Amino acid sequence: MMITVSTNPYGDQKPGTSGLRKKVPVFQQKNYAENFIQSIFDSLEGYQGETLVIGGDGRYYNREVIQKAIKMAAANGFGRVLVGRGGILSTPAASNVIRKYKAFGGIVLSASHNPGGPTEDFGIKYNVGNGGPAPERVTDAIFARTQAIDSYRIADVPDVNLDVEGTQHVEDMAVTVIDPVADYAELMESLFDFAAIRALIAGGFRVAFDAMSAVTGPYAKEILEKRLGAPKGSVMNFIPLPDFGGHHPDPNLVHARALYETMMAPDAPDFGAASDGDGDRNLIIGRGIFVTPSDSLAILAANAHLAPGYAKGLAGIARSMPTSGAADRVAEKLGIGLYETPTGWKFFGNLLDEGLATICGEESAGTGSNHVREKDGLWAVLLWLNILAARKESALDIVQKHWATYGRNYYSRHDYEAVDTDAANGLMAALREKLADLPGKSFGALKVEAADDFSYHDPVDKSVSKNQGVRVLFEGGSRVVFRLSGTGTSGATLRVYIERYEPDPERHDLDTQAALADLIAVADEMAEIKTRTGREEPSVIT
């Protein structure tokens, strides 16, 4: 039976760069999740009888919200739902399912790299028919609807069995539980030279992959161990857990420290990698070298032609504005377009759909291509393995040769997490007031060449996104970027990005933080970080 339930709006349901993210107890409030899901449906047109994809990263509260979403989809007139077995679908796998089965869209339940558990993080986002995150015009419409919603529609029926593949029905709507891994693994096999990678591994090449007790585990287990022949145990922490084993599923040098130490040891495996809570981010560590996400993007772009799926070359490269300029130099050498966008994968969608870009990346460990419309952690790992198999060189050699060819971009991100929101907004406002006076000003040996608040003019739909981060550019190619993140769930996260370009190969072996020391000091002085936030040092340095 379909019922209509009266409700009242919540004032805090504005989606960030990757949907609505809050703590689990917030989502557990009466009608909170239902309000947001109904607001998604109310903001769409033409979905009657169409297919909706639903899945999540397996975190706490995932199954409960999936049941709500299925029943609401039936009551709102969808004709079919595709849902991953156990409620599991990695974010890139969900994008692939939407595209492969020509679904109208999808609801992805995740808070990405943030912790899971009864008092931790949860999220809901809507992906459109191209498989990518809803653009701003859609998320703005969803938020507007959340502020006026007075009822939602739901089927008053028993829960669907999510653990058995096959088709069930909720009233007139078909619900098909699918293998969450099969379609994605098939796609990866079409892009990469699995035979060459199998031969590499068979020859003794050792891989260590940390799935961080998150959603990528089943995918990595199937592909790396079963299809590519990596020995059992190569994929660690491969069972998705609601609380990620009590760990923070963020593949950086803080939360994946054990993997880093393994890869720096004398008897290290040849290649190490990790992915995050929902499977869209990656960490790449060769024996003896951590590869920054910005460098990884540039190296993957420079070598993508070695993989069958990219043998014809790239149409262009897109990167988020805070990501280092390393990829820019690759694009210049290849004679292809380089597109600088705001942070948020949704900004890459138009470029990919229009054929302007093939590979995209963000400094926050997200890399992907036109195969889906999300960043894709395991895809990046497999492209690295394909390149290693083709070049028959170590990751360290490949990185050093890349720097020798293109120069090195020393780069680091300093995160100040859970900063008082008013203090963070005040810091950014004060910075913006200084922008006009910064050009020509010197800070020690560093002279400001330009400063602005980044705005993006989409070359496809001509939309404009303003206030996307404060950039301070120095003579010689160095820069500092300040922005507030939209991916946290409490307080504000201030991100400071510091970059220095070094063309001289004799200076490519410096410690990163030492190489950036003068810029780090200038960033604090310019933004008054210690004074305004009360923080003596960043929460995380990557």
C-alpha positions in Angstrom: 0.0 0.0 0.0 1.3 3.5 -0.9 1.0 6.1 1.8 1.6 9.8 2.1 3.3 10.9 5.3 3.1 14.5 6.6 6.5 16.0 7.5 8.2 19.3 8.4 11.4 20.7 6.8 14.8 20.6 8.2 16.9 23.7 7.6 20.3 22.0 7.3 19.9 19.8 4.2 22.0 21.8 1.7 24.2 19.4 -0.3 27.9 19.9 -0.4 30.3 19.0 -3.2 29.3 15.4 -2.8 25.8 15.3 -1.6 24.3 15.7 1.9 26.6 14.5 4.7 25.8 14.5 8.4 26.4 12.4 11.5 24.3 9.2 11.7 22.2 10.5 14.6 21.2 13.5 12.4 20.0 11.1 9.7 18.2 9.1 12.3 15.9 12.0 13.2 12.3 11.5 12.3 11.8 11.8 8.5 15.2 13.3 8.0 16.4 10.8 5.3 12.9 10.6 3.9 12.7 14.4 3.5 15.9 14.5 1.5 15.0 11.5 -0.7 11.6 12.9 -1.5 13.2 16.3 -2.3 15.4 14.5 -4.8 12.4 12.9 -6.5 10.4 16.2 -6.4 13.3 17.9 -8.2 13.3 15.5 -11.1 11.0 15.2 -14.1 10.2 12.3 -16.4 11.3 9.4 -14.3 7.9 7.6 -14.2 8.5 3.9 -15.1 12.3 4.5 -15.4 15.2 2.6 -13.6 16.9 3.9 -10.5 20.2 2.5 -9.2 20.6 2.3 -5.4 23.7 1.3 -3.4 26.2 2.4 -0.8 29.6 1.7 0.8 28.3 -0.5 3.5 28.8 1.9 6.3 26.5 2.0 9.4 22.9 2.9 8.5 23.4 1.9 4.9 20.9 -0.9 4.8 18.2 1.0 6.7 18.3 4.0 4.3 18.4 1.7 1.2 15.1 0.1 2.4 13.6 3.6 2.7 14.8 4.6 -0.7 13.5 1.5 -2.4 10.0 1.9 -0.9 9.9 5.6 -1.7 11.0 4.9 -5.3 8.1 2.6 -5.7 5.6 5.1 -4.3 7.0 7.8 -6.5 6.5 5.8 -9.7 9.9 4.4 -10.7 9.5 1.2 -12.7 12.6 -0.6 -11.6 15.4 -0.4 -9.0 18.8 -2.0 -9.4 20.5 -2.5 -6.0 23.8 -4.1 -5.1 23.7 -7.4 -3.2 24.0 -6.6 0.5 23.4 -2.9 -0.3 26.9 -2.7 -1.6 28.0 -0.6 -4.6 31.2 1.3 -4.8 30.7 4.9 -6.0 32.5 4.2 -9.4 30.6 0.9 -9.7 27.3 2.7 -9.2 28.2 5.1 -11.9 29.0 2.2 -14.2 25.7 0.5 -13.5 23.8 3.7 -14.2 25.5 4.1 -17.6 25.5 0.4 -18.6 21.8 -0.1 -17.9 20.8 3.4 -19.0 19.2 4.1 -15.7 17.5 7.4 -15.1 19.8 8.1 -12.2 21.0 6.7 -8.9 21.1 7.3 -5.1 24.5 6.6 -3.7 24.8 6.3 0.1 28.2 7.2 1.4 30.3 9.7 3.3 33.3 8.8 1.2 36.5 8.8 3.2 34.9 9.8 6.5 34.5 7.4 9.5 31.5 5.2 9.9 29.6 3.9 12.9 26.6 4.8 15.2 27.9 8.3 15.9 30.0 8.8 12.8 29.3 9.9 9.3 26.6 9.1 6.7 25.7 10.7 3.3 23.2 10.6 0.5 23.8 12.0 -3.0 22.0 11.8 -6.3 23.7 10.9 -9.6 22.2 11.8 -12.9 21.7 9.7 -16.0 25.3 10.1 -17.2 26.4 8.4 -14.0 27.9 11.5 -12.5 27.0 13.6 -9.4 24.1 15.9 -9.9 25.2 19.3 -11.1 24.7 22.4 -9.1 21.4 23.4 -10.7 20.0 20.0 -9.6 21.4 20.1 -6.0 20.2 23.7 -5.7 16.7 22.6 -6.7 16.9 19.7 -4.2 17.9 22.1 -1.4 15.1 24.5 -2.3 12.6 21.7 -2.1 13.9 20.5 1.4 13.0 23.9 2.7 9.3 23.6 1.7 8.6 19.9 1.9 5.4 19.0 3.8 5.0 15.3 2.9 6.7 12.3 1.4 5.4 9.1 -0.4 6.4 5.6 0.6 5.2 2.0 0.1 4.0 0.5 3.4 5.5 -3.0 2.7 8.0 -5.4 4.3 11.7 -4.9 3.7 13.3 -6.3 0.5 15.8 -9.1 0.9 19.1 -7.5 -0.1 21.2 -10.6 0.2 19.8 -12.8 -2.6 20.4 -11.9 -6.2 17.3 -11.8 -8.4 14.1 -9.9 -8.9 11.5 -9.1 -6.3 8.6 -6.6 -6.4 7.6 -3.7 -4.2 4.0 -3.1 -5.4 4.3 -2.6 -9.2 8.0 -1.8 -9.1 10.7 -4.5 -9.8 13.7 -4.6 -7.5 16.6 -6.5 -8.9 19.5 -7.4 -6.6 22.7 -7.6 -8.7 26.2 -8.8 -8.2 27.9 -5.5 -7.2 31.3 -6.5 -8.7 30.7 -8.3 -12.0 29.8 -5.4 -14.2 32.7 -3.3 -12.9 35.3 -6.1 -13.2 34.1 -6.6 -16.8 34.6 -2.9 -17.5 38.2 -2.9 -16.1 39.1 -6.0 -18.2 38.0 -4.1 -21.3 40.3 -1.1 -20.5 43.5 -2.7 -19.3 45.9 -5.4 -20.5 45.1 -8.0 -18.0 47.3 -10.6 -19.7 50.4 -8.3 -19.3 49.6 -7.6 -15.7 49.1 -11.3 -15.0 52.5 -12.0 -16.5 54.0 -9.3 -14.4 52.6 -10.8 -11.2 53.4 -14.3 -12.3 57.0 -13.2 -12.6 57.2 -12.4 -8.9 56.0 -8.8 -8.9 54.4 -8.3 -5.5 51.3 -6.1 -4.8 49.9 -4.9 -1.5 46.4 -3.4 -1.5 44.7 -2.1 1.6 40.9 -2.0 1.1 40.6 -0.3 4.6 37.7 -2.6 5.6 35.7 -0.6 3.1 33.7 -1.1 -0.1 36.7 -1.7 -2.5 37.5 -5.0 -0.8 35.3 -7.3 -2.8 36.3 -5.6 -6.1 40.0 -5.8 -5.4 39.8 -9.4 -4.2 38.0 -10.4 -7.4 40.2 -8.4 -9.8 43.7 -8.4 -8.2 43.7 -11.9 -6.7 41.2 -14.0 -8.7 41.6 -12.5 -12.2 45.2 -11.2 -12.1 46.7 -13.9 -10.0 48.1 -11.9 -7.1 48.7 -14.3 -4.2 46.0 -14.7 -1.5 46.6 -12.1 1.1 47.7 -9.4 -1.4 44.4 -7.6 -0.7 44.2 -6.7 3.0 41.2 -5.7 5.0 38.9 -6.7 2.2 35.6 -7.3 4.1 33.5 -4.1 4.2 32.5 -3.3 7.8 29.9 -0.8 9.0 32.5 1.0 11.1 35.5 0.3 8.8 37.0 -1.7 11.6 37.1 1.4 13.8 39.5 3.1 11.4 39.3 6.2 9.3 39.0 4.9 5.7 41.0 7.8 4.1 43.9 6.6 2.0 46.5 9.0 3.1 49.9 8.8 4.9 48.2 9.2 8.3 45.4 6.7 8.1 47.2 4.2 5.8 50.4 4.5 7.8 50.9 0.8 8.1 50.9 0.4 4.3 53.4 3.2 4.0 55.8 1.7 6.5 55.5 -1.7 4.7 56.4 0.0 1.4 59.4 1.8 2.9 60.9 -1.4 4.4 63.9 -3.1 2.8 61.8 -6.1 1.8 58.8 -4.1 0.6 56.5 -5.3 -2.1 57.0 -3.8 -5.5 53.7 -1.8 -5.5 51.3 -0.7 -2.8 47.9 1.0 -3.0 44.8 1.7 -1.0 41.3 3.0 -1.6 38.8 4.8 0.7 35.3 4.2 2.1 33.3 4.3 -1.1 36.1 3.3 -3.5 36.6 6.5 -5.4 40.0 7.6 -4.0 43.4 6.0 -4.2 46.8 6.0 -2.6 49.8 5.0 -4.7 53.1 3.9 -3.1 55.9 2.3 -5.0 58.7 0.6 -3.2 60.5 3.4 -1.5 58.4 6.2 -2.8 55.0 7.8 -2.1 53.4 9.2 -5.3 51.4 12.3 -4.6 47.9 12.4 -6.2 48.9 15.3 -8.3 52.0 13.5 -9.6 50.0 10.4 -10.1 47.5 12.2 -12.3 50.3 13.6 -14.4 52.1 10.3 -14.8 49.0 8.4 -15.6 48.1 10.9 -18.3 51.6 10.8 -19.8 51.5 7.0 -19.9 47.8 6.2 -20.5 48.5 5.2 -24.1 50.2 2.1 -22.8 46.7 0.7 -21.8 44.4 -0.7 -24.5 41.5 1.5 -23.5 43.5 4.7 -24.1 45.8 3.6 -26.9 44.4 6.2 -29.2 45.5 9.0 -26.9 43.7 11.5 -24.7 41.4 14.2 -25.8 42.3 16.4 -22.8 43.1 16.5 -19.1 41.0 18.1 -16.4 42.1 18.8 -12.9 40.6 20.6 -9.9 42.0 24.1 -9.3 43.9 23.1 -6.0 45.6 20.2 -7.8 49.2 20.9 -8.7 50.2 22.1 -12.2 52.1 18.8 -13.0 49.4 17.6 -15.4 49.5 21.0 -17.2 53.0 20.3 -18.4 51.9 16.9 -19.7 49.0 18.4 -21.6 51.3 21.0 -23.1 53.7 18.4 -24.3 50.9 16.2 -25.7 49.3 19.2 -27.4 45.9 18.6 -25.8 43.6 20.7 -23.7 44.0 21.3 -20.0 40.9 22.3 -18.0 41.0 23.8 -14.5 37.8 23.3 -12.6 36.5 23.9 -9.0 36.8 21.0 -6.5 34.1 18.4 -7.0 33.9 15.6 -9.5 30.6 17.0 -10.8 32.5 19.7 -12.6 34.3 17.2 -14.8 31.0 15.7 -16.1 30.4 18.2 -18.9 34.0 18.0 -20.1 33.8 14.2 -20.3 30.4 14.1 -21.9 31.5 16.6 -24.5 34.7 14.7 -25.3 36.9 17.5 -24.2 38.7 15.5 -21.5 39.6 11.9 -21.1 41.4 11.8 -17.8 40.6 13.8 -14.7 42.0 14.2 -11.2 42.0 15.9 -7.9 44.7 16.4 -5.4 42.5 14.7 -2.8 43.5 11.3 -4.2 40.7 11.1 -6.8 41.6 10.1 -10.4 39.4 8.8 -13.2 38.5 8.9 -16.8 35.6 8.8 -19.2 34.9 5.2 -18.5 32.5 6.4 -15.7 31.5 9.8 -14.3 33.1 9.4 -10.9 36.6 9.2 -9.7 37.7 5.6 -9.4 40.3 4.3 -6.9 40.8 0.8 -8.3 40.9 2.1 -11.9 43.9 4.2 -11.0 45.6 1.2 -9.4 45.0 -0.9 -12.5 46.3 1.8 -14.8 49.5 2.0 -12.7 49.9 -1.8 -12.9 49.3 -1.7 -16.7 52.0 1.0 -17.0 54.4 -0.9 -14.8 53.8 -4.1 -16.9 54.4 -2.2 -20.1 57.5 -0.2 -19.1 59.1 -3.0 -17.0 60.5 -0.3 -14.7 59.9 0.3 -11.0 57.5 2.9 -9.8 60.4 4.9 -8.4 62.2 4.9 -11.7 59.0 6.0 -13.6 58.4 8.9 -11.1 62.0 10.1 -11.3 62.1 9.9 -15.1 58.9 11.9 -15.2 60.4 14.6 -13.0 63.5 14.7 -15.2 61.3 15.3 -18.3 58.7 17.7 -16.9 60.2 19.2 -13.7 59.0 18.5 -10.2 56.0 20.2 -8.5 56.7 20.1 -4.8 53.3 20.0 -3.3 51.5 19.5 0.0 48.1 20.0 1.5 47.6 21.1 5.1 44.2 20.4 6.6 42.8 22.1 9.7 39.8 19.9 10.5 36.7 20.7 12.6 37.6 24.4 12.8 34.9 26.7 14.3 32.7 27.6 11.3 32.6 31.3 12.1 36.4 31.5 12.6 36.9 29.7 9.2 34.5 31.9 7.4 36.1 35.0 9.0 39.6 33.8 7.8 38.4 33.5 4.2 36.5 36.8 4.3 39.7 38.6 5.6 41.7 36.9 2.8 39.3 38.1 0.2 39.5 41.6 1.4 43.3 41.6 1.0 43.3 40.2 -2.6 43.4 43.6 -4.4 46.5 44.7 -2.5 48.5 41.5 -2.7 50.0 41.7 -6.3 53.5 43.2 -6.1 53.8 42.6 -2.4 56.9 40.7 -1.2 57.1 38.1 1.6 60.8 37.6 2.1 62.1 36.3 -1.3 58.6 35.6 -2.5 56.8 38.2 -4.6 53.1 38.0 -5.3 52.4 38.0 -9.1 48.6 37.6 -8.9 45.8 36.8 -6.4 42.2 36.1 -7.0 39.1 34.2 -5.8 38.8 31.4 -8.4 35.7 31.4 -10.6 35.0 28.7 -13.2 33.3 29.4 -16.5 32.0 26.0 -17.8 33.0 25.8 -21.5 30.0 23.5 -22.2 26.9 24.8 -20.5 28.4 28.3 -19.9 27.5 28.2 -16.2 29.7 30.2 -13.7 30.8 29.0 -10.3 32.2 31.7 -8.1 34.1 31.8 -4.8 35.8 28.5 -5.4 39.0 29.2 -3.4 41.5 32.0 -2.9 44.7 31.7 -5.0 47.9 33.6 -4.4 50.4 33.1 -7.2 54.1 34.0 -6.8 56.7 34.8 -9.4 58.5 31.7 -10.6 55.5 29.4 -10.5 54.9 28.9 -6.8 51.5 29.3 -5.3 49.3 29.0 -2.2 45.6 28.2 -2.3 43.0 28.5 0.5 39.6 26.9 0.5 37.0 25.5 2.9 36.0 21.9 2.2 32.4 20.8 1.6 33.0 17.1 2.4 33.1 17.2 6.2 30.3 16.7 8.6 31.1 18.9 11.6 32.7 22.4 11.9 34.7 23.5 8.9 37.8 22.1 7.3 40.3 24.7 6.1 42.5 23.3 3.4 45.8 25.1 2.5 47.6 23.9 -0.7 51.2 24.8 -1.1 53.1 24.3 -4.4 56.6 25.1 -5.7 57.8 24.2 -9.2 61.4 23.0 -9.5 62.8 22.5 -13.0 66.3 21.6 -11.9 66.9 17.8 -11.7 69.6 18.4 -9.2 67.0 19.7 -6.8 64.4 16.9 -7.2 65.4 15.0 -4.0 64.5 17.6 -1.4 62.2 16.8 1.5 58.8 18.2 0.5 58.1 20.1 3.7 61.6 21.6 3.7 61.2 22.6 0.0 58.0 24.3 0.9 59.0 25.8 4.2 59.1 29.5 3.1 55.7 29.2 1.4 54.1 27.5 4.5 55.3 30.3 6.7 53.9 32.9 4.2 50.6 31.1 4.1 50.2 31.3 7.9 51.3 35.0 7.9 48.9 35.9 5.1 45.9 34.1 6.4 46.6 34.5 10.1 45.9 30.8 10.5 47.2 30.3 14.1 45.6 33.5 15.3 42.2 32.9 13.7 41.8 29.1 14.2 43.8 28.7 17.5 45.6 25.8 15.8 49.4 25.5 16.1 49.7 22.9 13.3 47.5 21.2 10.8 45.4 18.1 11.7 46.6 16.3 8.6 49.5 16.9 6.2 49.5 15.1 2.8 
